[in-house]
């Protein structure tokens, strides 16, 4: 008797009442929280959270979408009224920076707080739609090709950046500038290309009427010249001569449709400082020349900055409060974006132009100084830091100022732009050969409706040839990860110096709201959610890749 637990009898009525309430809730179908007590709060469901919503297939060769008929009608009416006013379809400007991190800009909490003010970008972002969950690919070339084709790297075939004359490029792809050109647009490319140097992959041969810029990436022209960064080559005449004769284009070039590219100037340690200034002036002139044109235009502007190595223009050297070459570059990017916007306004075209600002990937982490992100990982990885990029969309009079957590992939630029050009939704699939799959989602109604929600249910993360992760709402499930210090613990370890674990334990899932650093897995605690994300993995593998197989055309 002495060892029997004592149970106070006066608690029996209360216990019976709790059991009765739980049974009542169960019989009424209201079982939320019944194990720990009746749920009295109603809670909330966000309109752009789709964990329990199924996407709808609109075409055999296109990703399924979350339909929003009301916002689609609203946007259709808005676009029709605008076309009646201007007498043509809207202009489209994509302003793409290089290696700029999510928190390098003020509109995401960086800017002045990290040593480089971005007042112009912040102003237009605040007057537009800030996309807090916009996604690139892990590195430059895959992202740029994704914008041009609306396809993920598994389909367009450019899984990594070709360097120093390596083969591979857009040749044979159906590109956005080509389709827009067919729809009556003037197509202009400016700045960084890096989607193949071979003749068939050059911008004038994949849809651009005109291009001014370089064909690869800035460090490829400079690092072997610099006696500080690479004295082993720069101060070795034989090695320097070898690099100088390598079969890649060493120049800032001008390319016109139907003609070979022509050299404008050799890119060296002096001329590289002026490239973004020269290119911005070229874009300003293009915009001015389009004033009064009966044709709309598509301008793709890829900045040189802020990919290492940054050699600041004299006007901007030391201008940032951080006084680093990277922050000086960010100040220049901000100024150049402002020049583009002023050109649009001065020429009377601002109200008929959608402008999208973004970055080709997150900050690289091997070469200091580099960009900043509040998320885990760097360029080269599928951690959020490598692929979640600073993005906003501005359109005076068409986009109401707001922020959205709706999912957006830079692949979505392709079908969204085609919608603006008059080919919405399923019509896009008809413009492509039957063997081409569009991974992008038409997001015109998301961007332009007054309170539009995303039409994208999930983000699919690819790391080179590996299908690495899936995100739906705030949950992200990994089947493969990149560990930056897996191999070496010294030096600057990041996305291109780490190791890949291509098989995780099967329950590696993170809540990106409570754990944006992705270092505390909640998969086993949230099996119901995990199973939904695993199903999304399976959907893409079985329903998409089985019909539209992977295209891994680069050497690997």
C-alpha positions as CSV (number, residue, x, y, z in Angstrom):
1,X,0.0,0.0,0.0
2,X,2.9,2.4,0.8
3,X,4.2,2.2,-2.8
4,X,0.8,2.9,-4.5
5,X,0.7,6.3,-6.2
6,X,-1.8,8.7,-4.6
7,X,-4.5,10.1,-7.0
8,X,-6.6,12.9,-5.5
9,X,-10.2,12.0,-5.9
10,X,-11.3,15.6,-6.1
11,X,-9.8,15.7,-9.6
12,X,-12.0,13.0,-11.0
13,X,-14.9,15.2,-12.1
14,X,-12.5,17.6,-14.0
15,X,-10.9,14.6,-15.7
16,X,-14.2,13.2,-16.8
17,X,-15.2,16.6,-18.1
18,X,-12.1,16.9,-20.2
19,X,-12.7,13.4,-21.6
20,X,-16.2,14.3,-22.5
21,X,-15.2,17.5,-24.2
22,X,-12.6,15.6,-26.2
23,X,-15.1,13.0,-27.2
24,X,-17.6,15.7,-28.2
25,X,-15.0,17.4,-30.4
26,X,-14.1,14.1,-32.0
27,X,-17.8,13.3,-32.8
28,X,-18.3,16.8,-34.2
29,X,-15.3,16.3,-36.5
30,X,-13.3,19.0,-34.6
31,X,-10.2,17.1,-33.5
32,X,-7.6,19.8,-33.7
33,X,-5.6,19.8,-30.6
34,X,-7.7,17.1,-28.8
35,X,-4.6,15.3,-27.5
36,X,-3.4,18.3,-25.6
37,X,-6.6,20.1,-25.1
38,X,-9.4,21.5,-27.2
39,X,-8.4,24.0,-29.9
40,X,-10.2,27.3,-29.2
41,X,-8.3,29.5,-31.7
42,X,-9.4,29.4,-35.3
43,X,-5.8,29.9,-36.7
44,X,-5.3,31.1,-40.2
45,X,-4.5,29.8,-43.7
46,X,-2.5,32.1,-46.1
47,X,-4.0,32.4,-49.6
48,X,-0.6,31.7,-51.2
49,X,0.2,28.5,-49.2
50,X,-0.4,25.4,-51.3
51,X,0.8,22.4,-49.2
52,X,-2.7,20.9,-49.4
53,X,-3.6,22.3,-52.9
54,X,-3.0,20.4,-56.1
55,X,-1.6,22.2,-59.2
56,X,-3.5,21.8,-62.5
57,X,-1.8,20.6,-65.7
58,X,-2.5,23.1,-68.5
59,X,-0.4,21.5,-71.2
60,X,1.6,18.3,-71.7
61,X,4.9,20.2,-72.0
62,X,4.3,22.7,-69.2
63,X,4.5,22.6,-65.4
64,X,1.1,22.5,-63.7
65,X,-0.1,25.7,-62.1
66,X,-2.2,27.0,-59.3
67,X,-5.1,28.7,-61.2
68,X,-6.5,32.0,-60.0
69,X,-9.3,32.9,-62.5
70,X,-10.3,36.1,-60.8
71,X,-6.8,37.6,-60.8
72,X,-6.2,36.3,-64.3
73,X,-9.3,38.2,-65.6
74,X,-8.3,41.3,-63.7
75,X,-4.9,41.3,-65.4
76,X,-6.2,40.5,-68.8
77,X,-8.4,43.6,-68.5
78,X,-5.5,45.8,-67.3
79,X,-3.3,44.7,-70.1
80,X,-6.0,45.3,-72.7
81,X,-6.6,48.8,-71.4
82,X,-2.9,49.5,-71.5
83,X,-2.5,48.3,-75.0
84,X,-5.3,50.5,-76.1
85,X,-3.6,53.5,-74.5
86,X,-0.2,52.9,-76.0
87,X,-1.1,51.1,-79.2
88,X,1.4,48.2,-78.6
89,X,2.4,45.5,-76.2
90,X,4.4,46.5,-73.2
91,X,8.2,46.7,-73.1
92,X,10.1,44.2,-70.8
93,X,13.4,45.0,-69.1
94,X,15.3,42.3,-67.2
95,X,18.2,43.8,-65.1
96,X,20.3,40.9,-63.9
97,X,23.2,41.4,-61.5
98,X,26.1,39.0,-60.9
99,X,26.7,37.2,-57.6
100,X,24.7,39.8,-55.6
101,X,23.3,38.4,-52.4
102,X,19.8,38.6,-50.9
103,X,20.9,41.1,-48.2
104,X,23.2,43.3,-50.3
105,X,20.3,45.6,-51.1
106,X,18.5,47.9,-48.7
107,X,15.0,46.6,-49.6
108,X,16.0,43.3,-48.0
109,X,17.6,44.8,-44.9
110,X,21.1,45.3,-46.2
111,X,22.2,48.3,-48.2
112,X,23.5,51.0,-45.8
113,X,23.5,48.4,-43.0
114,X,26.2,46.4,-44.8
115,X,28.2,49.3,-46.0
116,X,26.7,50.1,-49.4
117,X,23.7,52.3,-49.8
118,X,21.3,51.3,-52.5
119,X,18.8,54.2,-52.4
120,X,17.6,53.9,-56.0
121,X,16.9,50.2,-55.9
122,X,15.2,50.7,-52.5
123,X,12.9,53.4,-53.9
124,X,11.8,51.4,-57.0
125,X,11.4,48.2,-54.9
126,X,9.2,50.0,-52.4
127,X,7.0,51.3,-55.2
128,X,6.8,47.8,-56.8
129,X,6.4,44.2,-55.8
130,X,9.3,42.8,-53.6
131,X,9.5,39.0,-54.0
132,X,11.0,37.7,-50.8
133,X,11.1,34.1,-52.1
134,X,12.5,34.4,-55.6
135,X,14.9,31.7,-56.8
136,X,17.8,31.4,-59.3
137,X,20.0,28.4,-60.1
138,X,23.1,27.8,-58.0
139,X,25.5,29.5,-60.6
140,X,25.6,31.9,-63.4
141,X,25.2,30.1,-66.7
142,X,22.4,27.7,-65.5
143,X,20.4,30.7,-64.3
144,X,20.9,32.8,-67.5
145,X,20.0,29.8,-69.7
146,X,16.9,29.2,-67.5
147,X,15.7,32.8,-68.1
148,X,16.3,32.4,-71.8
149,X,14.5,29.1,-72.2
150,X,12.1,28.8,-69.3
151,X,13.7,25.5,-68.5
152,X,15.6,24.1,-65.5
153,X,19.2,23.0,-66.1
154,X,18.1,19.4,-66.3
155,X,16.3,20.3,-69.5
156,X,18.3,23.1,-71.1
157,X,21.5,21.2,-70.5
158,X,23.8,24.0,-69.2
159,X,24.5,22.7,-65.7
160,X,27.6,24.8,-65.0
161,X,29.4,27.8,-66.5
162,X,31.7,27.0,-69.5
163,X,35.1,28.6,-69.0
164,X,38.1,29.4,-71.2
165,X,36.6,28.2,-74.5
166,X,34.9,25.0,-73.1
167,X,32.2,23.8,-75.4
168,X,28.5,24.2,-74.6
169,X,25.8,26.9,-75.0
170,X,22.3,27.8,-76.1
171,X,22.7,26.6,-79.7
172,X,19.5,24.7,-80.6
173,X,17.4,26.1,-77.8
174,X,14.1,27.9,-78.3
175,X,14.8,31.2,-76.6
176,X,12.7,34.0,-75.2
177,X,14.3,36.7,-77.4
178,X,13.6,34.5,-80.5
179,X,9.9,34.0,-79.6
180,X,9.5,37.7,-78.7
181,X,11.1,38.7,-81.9
182,X,8.6,36.5,-83.8
183,X,5.9,38.3,-81.9
184,X,7.1,41.7,-83.1
185,X,9.5,42.8,-80.4
186,X,12.8,44.5,-80.8
187,X,15.3,42.5,-78.8
188,X,18.4,44.0,-77.3
189,X,21.1,42.3,-75.1
190,X,23.6,44.2,-73.1
191,X,26.4,43.1,-70.8
192,X,27.4,39.7,-69.6
193,X,26.4,36.7,-71.8
194,X,28.1,33.5,-70.6
195,X,25.8,31.1,-72.4
196,X,28.2,29.9,-75.0
197,X,30.9,31.4,-77.2
198,X,30.5,29.1,-80.2
199,X,28.9,30.8,-83.1
200,X,25.5,29.1,-82.8
201,X,25.2,30.1,-79.1
202,X,26.1,33.8,-79.5
203,X,23.3,36.3,-78.7
204,X,22.7,37.5,-82.3
205,X,22.2,33.9,-83.3
206,X,19.6,32.9,-80.6
207,X,17.2,35.8,-81.1
208,X,18.8,39.1,-80.2
209,X,18.7,41.8,-82.9
210,X,21.7,43.5,-81.3
211,X,24.1,42.8,-78.4
212,X,26.9,44.8,-76.7
213,X,28.9,43.1,-74.0
214,X,31.3,40.2,-73.3
215,X,30.7,36.6,-74.0
216,X,32.0,35.0,-70.8
217,X,32.7,36.2,-67.2
218,X,34.8,39.0,-65.9
219,X,37.5,37.1,-64.0
220,X,38.3,35.1,-67.1
221,X,39.6,38.2,-68.7
222,X,41.5,39.6,-65.8
223,X,42.7,37.1,-63.1
224,X,45.6,35.8,-65.1
225,X,46.7,39.4,-65.8
226,X,46.8,40.5,-62.2
227,X,50.3,40.3,-60.5
228,X,48.6,40.5,-57.1
229,X,46.1,37.7,-57.5
230,X,48.0,35.4,-59.9
231,X,51.7,36.2,-59.9
232,X,52.4,32.6,-60.9
233,X,50.9,33.4,-64.3
234,X,51.1,37.2,-64.6
235,X,54.9,37.2,-63.9
236,X,55.7,34.1,-65.9
237,X,56.0,35.2,-69.6
238,X,55.4,31.7,-71.0
239,X,52.3,31.1,-68.9
240,X,51.0,34.5,-69.7
241,X,51.5,34.0,-73.4
242,X,49.7,30.7,-73.2
243,X,46.6,32.3,-71.5
244,X,46.7,35.2,-74.0
245,X,46.4,32.8,-76.9
246,X,43.7,30.5,-75.5
247,X,40.8,30.1,-77.8
248,X,38.2,32.4,-76.1
249,X,37.1,35.9,-77.1
250,X,39.1,38.4,-75.1
251,X,37.0,41.4,-76.1
252,X,34.0,43.5,-75.3
253,X,32.0,42.9,-78.5
254,X,29.2,44.2,-80.6
255,X,27.0,41.6,-82.3
256,X,24.2,42.2,-84.9
257,X,21.7,39.6,-86.1
258,X,23.0,37.8,-89.1
259,X,26.6,39.0,-88.7
260,X,29.7,37.8,-86.7
261,X,30.6,39.6,-83.5
262,X,33.0,42.5,-83.8
263,X,35.6,43.5,-81.2
264,X,35.0,46.9,-79.5
265,X,37.9,46.8,-77.1
266,X,40.3,44.4,-75.4
267,X,39.3,43.7,-71.8
268,X,42.2,44.2,-69.5
269,X,42.8,45.6,-66.0
270,X,42.0,49.2,-67.3
271,X,39.1,48.7,-69.6
272,X,37.2,46.4,-67.2
273,X,36.7,49.3,-64.8
274,X,34.6,51.0,-67.4
275,X,32.5,48.2,-68.8
276,X,29.3,48.7,-66.7
277,X,29.5,52.4,-67.5
278,X,29.9,51.8,-71.2
279,X,27.1,49.2,-71.2
280,X,24.7,51.5,-69.3
281,X,25.3,54.2,-71.8
282,X,24.6,51.8,-74.6
283,X,21.3,50.7,-73.0
284,X,20.4,54.4,-72.4
285,X,20.8,55.1,-76.1
286,X,18.8,52.0,-77.1
287,X,15.9,53.1,-74.8
288,X,16.0,56.6,-76.2
289,X,16.0,55.3,-79.8
290,X,12.9,53.2,-79.1
291,X,10.9,56.3,-78.1
292,X,8.0,56.6,-80.5
293,X,8.6,53.2,-82.1
294,X,5.6,51.2,-83.1
295,X,7.3,48.1,-81.8
296,X,7.7,47.1,-78.1
297,X,11.2,46.1,-76.9
298,X,12.8,43.4,-74.7
299,X,16.0,44.6,-73.0
300,X,18.2,42.0,-71.2
301,X,20.8,43.9,-69.2
302,X,23.4,41.7,-67.4
303,X,25.8,43.7,-65.3
304,X,29.5,42.9,-65.0
305,X,29.2,43.6,-61.3
306,X,29.6,42.3,-58.8
307,X,31.4,39.2,-59.9
308,X,35.0,39.1,-58.6
309,X,37.4,40.5,-59.4
310,X,35.9,44.0,-59.0
311,X,38.0,46.8,-60.3
312,X,35.9,49.9,-59.4
313,X,35.3,52.6,-61.9
314,X,37.2,55.8,-60.8
315,X,33.8,57.5,-60.1
316,X,32.9,54.8,-57.6
317,X,36.2,53.6,-56.1
318,X,36.0,54.2,-52.4
319,X,32.5,55.7,-52.6
320,X,30.8,53.0,-50.4
321,X,31.0,53.4,-46.7
322,X,32.5,49.9,-46.5
323,X,35.3,51.0,-48.8
324,X,35.6,47.5,-50.3
325,X,35.7,46.8,-54.0
326,X,32.5,44.7,-53.7
327,X,30.6,47.5,-51.9
328,X,31.9,50.1,-54.3
329,X,30.5,47.9,-57.1
330,X,27.1,47.7,-55.4
331,X,26.9,51.5,-55.2
332,X,27.7,51.6,-59.0
333,X,25.0,49.0,-59.7
334,X,22.5,51.1,-57.9
335,X,23.5,54.2,-59.9
336,X,23.4,52.3,-63.2
337,X,19.9,51.0,-62.5
338,X,18.8,54.5,-61.8
339,X,20.2,55.6,-65.2
340,X,18.1,52.9,-66.9
341,X,15.0,54.1,-65.1
342,X,15.6,57.7,-65.9
343,X,16.0,56.8,-69.6
344,X,12.7,55.1,-69.6
345,X,11.0,58.0,-67.9
346,X,12.6,60.7,-70.0
347,X,11.6,58.9,-73.2
348,X,8.0,58.5,-72.0
349,X,8.1,54.7,-71.8
350,X,8.1,54.0,-68.1
351,X,4.4,53.4,-67.8
352,X,4.5,50.8,-70.6
353,X,7.5,48.9,-69.3
354,X,7.7,46.0,-66.8
355,X,11.1,46.1,-65.1
356,X,12.5,43.0,-63.2
357,X,15.6,43.3,-61.0
358,X,17.4,40.2,-59.7
359,X,20.7,38.3,-59.4
360,X,21.9,35.2,-61.2
361,X,22.7,33.4,-57.9
362,X,23.6,34.1,-54.3
363,X,26.9,35.4,-53.2
364,X,30.1,33.4,-53.9
365,X,32.1,32.7,-50.9
366,X,35.6,31.7,-52.1
367,X,37.0,35.1,-53.1
368,X,36.8,37.9,-50.6
369,X,35.2,40.5,-50.5
370,X,31.8,39.0,-51.5
371,X,28.1,39.5,-51.0
372,X,25.9,38.8,-48.0
373,X,22.9,36.6,-47.3
374,X,21.0,35.8,-44.1
375,X,20.6,32.2,-45.3
376,X,22.9,29.2,-45.2
377,X,25.2,28.5,-48.1
378,X,26.8,30.3,-51.1
379,X,26.8,30.3,-54.8
380,X,27.2,26.7,-56.1
381,X,24.9,25.2,-53.5
382,X,21.2,24.6,-53.2
383,X,21.1,25.9,-49.7
384,X,18.9,29.1,-49.6
385,X,22.0,31.3,-49.6
386,X,23.0,30.0,-53.0
387,X,19.7,30.3,-54.8
388,X,17.4,32.8,-53.0
389,X,18.1,36.1,-54.7
390,X,17.1,39.8,-54.2
391,X,14.2,40.4,-56.6
392,X,11.5,43.0,-57.3
393,X,9.2,43.9,-60.2
394,X,8.3,47.5,-60.9
395,X,5.7,48.8,-63.3
396,X,4.4,52.3,-62.8
397,X,0.7,52.4,-62.5
398,X,0.4,48.6,-63.0
399,X,1.9,47.1,-59.9
400,X,0.7,48.2,-56.5
401,X,3.5,48.5,-53.8
402,X,3.6,45.4,-51.7
403,X,5.7,42.4,-50.6
404,X,4.9,38.8,-51.3
405,X,6.2,35.5,-50.0
406,X,4.7,33.7,-53.1
407,X,7.2,31.4,-54.7
408,X,8.9,32.7,-57.9
409,X,11.5,31.1,-60.0
410,X,13.6,33.0,-62.6
411,X,12.3,30.3,-65.0
412,X,9.0,32.1,-64.7
413,X,10.3,35.1,-66.6
414,X,10.0,33.2,-69.9
415,X,6.3,32.4,-69.8
416,X,5.4,35.6,-68.0
417,X,7.0,37.7,-70.7
418,X,5.3,35.7,-73.4
419,X,2.0,36.4,-71.7
420,X,2.7,40.1,-71.8
421,X,3.5,39.7,-75.5
422,X,0.0,38.1,-76.1
423,X,0.6,34.4,-75.5
424,X,-0.7,33.5,-72.0
425,X,-0.8,30.1,-70.2
426,X,-1.2,27.0,-72.3
427,X,-0.6,28.9,-75.6
428,X,3.1,29.0,-74.7
429,X,3.4,25.3,-74.9
430,X,2.1,25.4,-78.5
431,X,5.0,27.7,-79.5
432,X,7.6,25.1,-78.7
433,X,8.5,21.7,-80.2
434,X,6.7,18.8,-78.6
435,X,9.9,17.6,-77.0
436,X,10.6,20.9,-75.1
437,X,9.3,21.2,-71.5
438,X,8.6,24.5,-69.9
439,X,9.6,24.5,-66.2
440,X,8.6,28.1,-65.8
441,X,5.1,29.2,-64.6
442,X,3.2,32.1,-66.2
443,X,3.2,34.6,-63.3
444,X,1.6,37.6,-65.0
445,X,-1.5,37.4,-62.8
446,X,0.6,37.1,-59.7
447,X,2.7,40.2,-60.5
448,X,0.0,42.5,-61.8
449,X,-3.2,41.7,-59.9
450,X,-3.7,44.1,-57.0
451,X,-3.3,41.3,-54.4
452,X,-2.1,38.6,-56.7
453,X,-1.0,35.2,-55.4
454,X,1.7,33.1,-56.9
455,X,0.7,30.5,-59.5
456,X,3.7,28.3,-58.5
457,X,3.2,25.5,-56.0
458,X,6.8,24.4,-55.5
459,X,10.4,25.2,-56.2
460,X,12.6,22.4,-57.6
461,X,16.3,22.7,-56.7
462,X,19.0,21.3,-59.1
463,X,22.7,21.0,-58.2
464,X,24.5,20.3,-61.5
465,X,23.0,17.0,-62.5
466,X,21.5,16.2,-59.1
467,X,17.9,16.8,-58.2
468,X,18.6,18.1,-54.7
469,X,15.6,19.6,-53.0
470,X,12.0,20.7,-53.1
471,X,10.2,23.6,-51.4
472,X,6.5,24.0,-50.8
473,X,5.3,26.9,-48.6
474,X,7.8,27.2,-45.7
475,X,9.0,23.6,-45.8
476,X,12.1,22.4,-47.8
477,X,13.1,18.8,-48.2
478,X,16.7,17.8,-49.2
479,X,17.7,14.6,-50.9
480,X,21.3,15.9,-51.6
481,X,23.3,18.7,-50.0
482,X,26.6,20.5,-50.4
483,X,28.8,20.8,-47.4
484,X,31.2,23.7,-47.8
485,X,33.9,22.6,-45.3
486,X,33.6,18.8,-45.9
487,X,37.0,18.6,-47.5
488,X,39.0,21.5,-46.3
489,X,38.6,23.5,-43.1
490,X,41.1,26.3,-44.0
491,X,40.8,29.2,-46.4
492,X,37.6,30.5,-48.0
493,X,35.4,27.4,-48.2
494,X,32.1,27.8,-50.1
495,X,30.0,26.4,-52.9
496,X,32.8,25.4,-55.3
497,X,35.2,24.1,-52.8
498,X,33.0,21.8,-50.7
499,X,31.8,18.3,-51.1
500,X,28.4,16.8,-52.1
501,X,26.4,14.4,-50.0
502,X,24.1,12.9,-52.7
503,X,22.0,10.8,-50.3
504,X,20.7,12.3,-47.1
505,X,19.0,10.3,-44.4
506,X,15.6,10.6,-45.9
507,X,14.0,13.0,-43.4
508,X,16.2,16.1,-43.9
509,X,13.6,18.9,-43.9
510,X,13.7,22.4,-42.7
511,X,11.1,25.0,-41.8
512,X,12.5,28.1,-43.5
513,X,10.4,30.5,-41.4
514,X,11.7,29.2,-38.0
515,X,15.1,28.1,-39.3
516,X,16.3,30.0,-42.4
517,X,19.8,28.8,-41.6
518,X,18.8,25.2,-42.4
519,X,20.7,23.7,-39.5
520,X,17.9,22.0,-37.5
521,X,16.0,19.3,-39.3
522,X,12.3,18.9,-38.5
523,X,11.5,16.1,-40.9
524,X,10.8,13.3,-38.5
525,X,8.5,15.5,-36.4
526,X,6.5,16.5,-39.5
527,X,6.0,13.3,-41.4
528,X,2.7,14.4,-42.9
529,X,4.5,17.4,-44.5
530,X,7.5,15.3,-45.4
531,X,5.4,12.9,-47.4
532,X,3.9,15.7,-49.4
533,X,7.3,17.0,-50.4
534,X,8.5,13.5,-51.2
535,X,5.5,13.1,-53.4
536,X,6.4,16.3,-55.3
537,X,9.9,14.8,-55.9
538,X,8.2,11.7,-57.3
539,X,5.8,13.7,-59.5
540,X,8.6,15.5,-61.3
541,X,10.7,12.3,-61.7
542,X,7.9,10.0,-62.9
543,X,5.6,12.4,-64.7
544,X,8.1,14.9,-66.2
545,X,11.5,13.4,-66.5
546,X,10.1,10.1,-67.8
547,X,8.5,12.0,-70.7
548,X,11.1,14.8,-71.1
549,X,14.4,13.1,-70.2
550,X,17.4,14.9,-68.7
551,X,19.6,16.8,-71.1
552,X,23.2,16.7,-69.7
553,X,25.1,18.0,-72.7
554,X,28.1,19.6,-70.9
555,X,31.1,17.4,-70.0
556,X,30.7,16.1,-66.5
